[in-house]
Amino acid sequence: MSPQLIKRLSDVDGIIGVKESSGDLIQLQKIKQIKDPSFKIFMEGTRIIYLQLF
């Protein structure tokens, strides 16, 4: 999903987060910059570096 789509989803009542599995650190950083702070990004098999992003 694009960062813009995730931003739109973060503004919808009732959606608390999404699963992000691309592994693209640049995209994850963009998502972090534009998403609502309470919106969760769930990642499976994450590396320690992801923890610093969120």
N, C-alpha and C positions, 0 to 999 in steps of 0.2 A: 504494500500500500504506500502511496505517496505521502510525504509529510503533510501536504495540503488536505488530503482526505482524512488523515488521522486528526488534524486540527478540527475539521468539520465534525467528526465523530465525537471529539472531546467536548463539543458544545451542545451535544444532544443529551437531554435529561434521560436518565435510565441506562446510559452506556457508561460504564465505569472504567473501561480500558480495552485494550486489544493485545493480541499476541503478535509479536514482531519476531520474525525468524530469518530475516534476510542476512544478518551478520554484517551488514554494511555500516561501518562506524560513522561515516560521513552522514548517511541518512539518519542514523540514530541521533546524532548531534543536532541536525536540523529539526527533527521531531521534538527534541528536548526544548529547543528555543521557542517553538510556536505553540506547543500544546498547553492546555489548562494545567496548572500545577497539581490539581487533585486527580487528574486522569492518569491511570496506571498503564505502563507498558510491561507486559509479561513476556519473558524470554526463557526458552528452554535450552539447557546446555550452555548457559552463559559463561563467559570468562570473567575473571576478576576486573578487567578493564571496563566492562559494562557497568559494574557497580558504581564506578566513579561518574558515569554519565547520568545516572538517575539516583 
